[in-house]
Amino acid sequence: MPELPEVETTRRGIEPHLIGQRVIRATLRRPDLRWPIPAAIQSTLVGQRIDAIERRAKYLLLHTQAGAALLHLGMSGSLRVLPGDAPVRAHDHVDLVLGSGQLLRFHDPRRFGCLLWQPAGEVHELLRQLGPEPLGDQFDGDYLFALGRGRNAPVKSFLMDQAIVVGVGNIYVAEALFEAGVRPTRRVGRVTRAEFHRIAAAIRRILRHAIERGGTTLRDFLKPDGEPGYFEQELFVYGREGEACRRCAAPIKASPMQQRASFYCAHCQR
C-alpha cells in the first residue's frame, strides 16, 4: 500500500504538469471506486483551473476555486500524466483531460482508492478527524507524551492512530521504534518524554529520507508505465523475523498486533 512518502512522491511528480492547467473533461469509466464518484467531478471540477496540489495524510487534493478533487490511491492505485491519446489499459478508471492536451489518469486494479469532492470553504468528512502531519511543527515528543498519558494501548497502535498523527504506516513505525530503542508492545503510558522525543525525531528523519529517496528515483510520469519511485531502504527490523539484528546480531522477533506482525529486536528495544 502506498504510504505517506510514496504519496508525497506522487504529488511532486504530477505537480509540474497540473498546476495552472484547466480540466476540460472528466472521463469516468466506472461510476465508483471505493465509494461512488460524486457528480461534482463532472459538473463542477470540469472547467476549473488547478491552482495547487496538496497532500493531507495519504490523500491528495487538487485545489481549484470551486473546491478540490480528493484522491486516495488505496492499496494499488497510481496516478500518471499521459498524452491525450494514450491507450486505455485495464483498470484505468478515471481520466482528467487537461487544457495542455495531456491527461491525469487514475489506475487502480483493486479499487480501494477514491475520487471525491470537497466544496470550497469546507473540509471533507474524511479529513476532519485527522491528527497533525508528522513533518509539521505541531508534531514532536512533547505532543506525543501529553496525549499518551494514562493510555494502555501499545505504543505502535498509538502511533498508527490517524487521530494522533497521520500517515505513519506499519513499516515506518517499526523502523522508527527500533531507532528510538522502544519495543512496539510497550504501553503508551509507560513511554517516557525522552523516549517520545526520540520516537518523533526518528519518524521525521525516516520519512524525510524516504521522500528524498522517492524524489531521486522518480520515474517518468509521462510514460504509460510510469510509477512513482518507491522508497527502498535497508530495513533494520520490518519483515526480518528470525534474521540477525544489524546492530547486535540477536534474532529479530515478531508479535501479532491488530492483524499485523510487529517486528522488533528484544535486545535493542525495551
Secondary structure, DSSP 8 states (H G I E B T S, - for coil): ---HHHHHHHHHHHHHHHTT-BEEEEEESSSBSSSB--THIIIIITT-B--EEEEETTEEEEEETTEEEEEE-TTT-EEEEEETT----TTEEEEEEETTSEEEEEE-TT---EEEEEETT---HHHHT----TTSTT-SHHHHHHHHTT--SBHHHHHT-TTTSSS--HHHHHHHHHHHT--TTSBGGGS-HHHHHHHHHHHHHHHHHHHHHHHHT---TTSTT----------SSTT-TTSB-TTT--B-EEEEETTEEEEE-TTT--
